[in-house]
């Protein structure tokens, strides 16, 4: 996926990107996906590639 390649190029881990198509009427699904993504990002920990950039 192009976005993931761009993320690698700028020093971000591609696993930090998730693209989902969810309707505004699917509130429960939005919450579920947000929780899953939050857990995924927390499991990855800090982005070590960007730690020295200020």
C-alpha positions in Angstrom: 0.0 0.0 0.0 1.3 3.4 -0.9 0.7 5.0 2.4 2.6 2.3 4.3 5.6 2.8 1.9 5.4 6.6 2.5 5.4 6.0 6.3 8.5 3.8 6.1 10.2 6.5 4.0 9.6 9.2 6.6 10.6 6.9 9.5 7.2 5.7 10.8 6.4 2.1 11.3 3.7 1.0 8.8 1.8 -1.0 11.5 0.8 2.3 12.9 -1.5 3.0 9.9 -4.9 1.4 9.5 -7.5 2.6 7.0 -11.1 1.6 7.5 -14.3 2.6 5.7 -17.0 3.1 8.3 -20.2 4.9 7.9 -21.1 7.6 10.4 -24.2 5.6 11.3 -22.0 2.8 12.6 -21.1 4.3 15.9 -20.5 1.0 17.7 -18.1 -0.1 15.0 -16.2 3.2 15.2 -15.7 2.7 18.9 -14.6 -0.9 18.4 -12.1 0.0 15.7 -10.7 2.9 17.8 -10.2 0.5 20.8 -8.5 -2.1 18.6 -6.2 0.5 17.0 -5.4 2.0 20.4 -4.4 -1.5 21.7 -2.3 -2.1 18.7 -0.4 1.1 19.0 0.2 0.7 22.7 1.5 -2.8 22.0 4.0 -1.4 19.5 5.2 1.1 22.1 6.9 4.4 21.3 8.0 5.0 17.8 11.8 4.4 18.2 12.6 5.6 14.7 11.4 9.1 15.6 12.7 9.4 19.2 15.7 11.6 18.3 13.7 14.0 16.0 12.9 17.3 17.7 
